[in-house]
Amino acid sequence: TIGPGIFGLLGPNGAGKSTLMRCLATLQDADSGTVRLGDLDPSRDRRALRRQLGYLPQDFGLDPSATAERLLDHLAELKGLTDRRRRRRAVDAMLERVHLEDHRHRKLGTFSGGMKQRFGIAQALIGAPTLLIVDEPTTGLDPEERRRFFNTLADLAERMIVILSTHLVDDVTELCDRMAVLQAGRLRFLGSPADALDGLRGRTWTVDAAPEALEGRDDLTVLRHRRFLGAIRTHVLADRRPGPDFEAAPPELEDAYFAILSDAKPDADRGSETRGEAA
């Protein structure tokens, strides 16, 4: 059950995020289960849901010969904006909102990747949807565009449901008050980012060593690693300091995400046998 606000979907490639979103957007039938938007059953009336839906898929096609203004006007009409004057005002406002007003007469085939992504955002928002689904929305955006898009999402979330699918944990940390983690088509976690961090506080550590050097240890679980000042720094989960070279580190949502995927998020009082199996 998802209410107004930004709901984050996390999961590795192939987890089922895009499949779930396609089912929500009535582009794909579910093998089982049901979806409802309020009292609306999309399986019975797809058009009714689509009139309330804004959808920005990870990959969307654009007619390269159409101008931004012409295609957005066409999509607005499909969304139900049949009055020409009202539709023109909506298109003008949306192009300004995504900073494409100076490019309205350019053909979409000449747009950069970031400009195409901004147009995708515009077509998703046209028609004032009550449900907005966005799949990897910050791909191709520079830092300034990414910040602008985040501000737009935060503003929209006050009056609609926003479902955000991403592989970037930082996006969820910054934007979402609730989240879910999917893996192999299954729901592995549902709650707030703060809930995901429960059980990790005081139990995350870093060490300047490659993950391979920690293989075979049943007193810790390797979560992730990254390069830091030319060295490989590895984050691990353990109930106590695993050794003199390990430093305590405050848990981040990325740590919780990998702990969830690896079944390595036990309570602190669980035994080492369970932790060893998870590792």
Long-range contacts (C-beta under 8 A, 24 or more apart in sequence): 2-161, 2-163, 2-178, 3-161, 4-157, 4-158, 4-159, 4-160, 4-161, 5-157, 5-161, 5-162, 5-176, 5-177, 5-178, 6-153, 6-154, 6-157, 6-162, 6-164, 6-175, 6-176, 6-177, 7-161, 7-162, 7-163, 7-164, 7-176, 7-178, 7-179, 7-180, 8-164, 8-165, 8-166, 8-171, 8-172, 8-175, 8-176, 8-178, 8-179, 8-180, 8-193, 9-163, 9-164, 9-165, 9-166, 9-179, 9-180, 9-182, 10-166, 10-167, 10-169, 10-172, 10-179, 10-180, 10-181, 10-182, 10-257, 11-167, 11-181, 11-182, 11-183, 11-188, 12-167, 12-183, 12-261, 13-167, 14-184, 15-182, 15-183, 15-184, 15-185, 16-182, 16-184, 16-185, 16-186, 17-135, 17-165, 17-182, 18-57, 18-58, 18-135, 18-165, 19-185, 20-165, 20-182, 21-55, 21-57, 21-133, 21-135, 21-163, 21-165, 22-57, 24-131, 24-133, 24-163, 25-50, 25-53, 25-55, 25-57, 25-133, 26-50, 26-53, 37-130, 37-131, 49-131, 51-79, 51-80, 51-127, 52-129, 52-130, 52-131, 53-129, 53-131, 53-132, 53-133, 54-124, 54-125, 54-126, 54-127, 54-129, 54-131, 54-132, 54-133, 55-124, 55-132, 55-133, 55-134, 56-120, 56-121, 56-123, 56-124, 56-132, 56-133, 56-134, 56-135, 56-137, 57-135, 58-135, 58-136, 58-139, 58-165, 60-120, 62-108, 62-109, 62-111, 62-116, 62-119, 63-108, 64-107, 64-108, 64-109, 65-107, 65-108, 65-109, 66-107, 66-108, 67-104, 67-105, 67-106, 67-107, 67-108, 68-95, 68-100, 68-103, 68-104, 68-105, 68-106, 68-108, 68-111, 68-119, 68-122, 69-95, 69-104, 69-105, 71-108, 71-119, 71-123, 72-119, 72-122, 72-123, 72-126, 75-123, 75-126, 76-126, 76-127, 79-126, 79-127, 80-127, 81-126, 81-127, 90-126, 90-127, 91-126, 94-122, 94-125, 94-126, 95-122, 97-122, 97-125, 97-152, 98-122, 99-148, 113-139, 113-140, 114-140, 114-141, 114-142, 114-145, 116-140, 117-141, 117-145, 118-145, 121-149, 121-152, 125-152, 125-156, 129-160, 130-160, 130-161, 131-160, 131-161, 131-163, 132-156, 132-160, 132-161, 132-162, 132-163, 133-163, 133-165, 134-162, 134-163, 134-164, 134-165, 135-165, 136-165, 136-166, 136-167, 137-164, 137-166, 138-166, 138-168, 138-171, 150-174, 150-175, 169-252, 169-253, 169-254, 169-257, 170-253, 170-254, 172-253, 173-252, 173-253, 181-257, 181-260, 181-261, 183-260, 183-261, 188-260, 188-261, 189-260, 193-253, 193-256, 196-253, 196-256, 196-257, 196-260, 197-251, 197-253, 197-256, 199-265, 199-266, 199-267, 199-268, 200-237, 200-251, 200-255, 200-256, 200-259, 200-265, 201-250, 201-251, 202-248, 202-268, 203-237, 203-238, 203-239, 203-251, 203-268, 204-235, 204-236, 204-237, 204-248, 204-249, 204-250, 204-251, 204-255, 205-235, 205-236, 205-237, 205-238, 205-241, 205-242, 205-246, 205-247, 205-248, 205-249, 206-233, 206-234, 206-235, 206-236, 206-246, 206-247, 206-249, 207-233, 207-234, 207-236, 207-242, 207-243, 207-245, 207-246, 207-247, 208-232, 208-233, 208-234, 208-245, 209-234, 209-245, 210-234, 217-242, 217-279, 218-272, 218-275, 218-276, 218-279, 219-272, 219-275, 220-275, 220-279, 221-259, 221-262, 221-264, 221-275, 221-278, 221-279, 222-279, 223-254, 223-255, 223-258, 223-259, 223-262, 223-264, 224-254, 224-255, 224-258, 237-264, 237-265, 239-268, 239-275
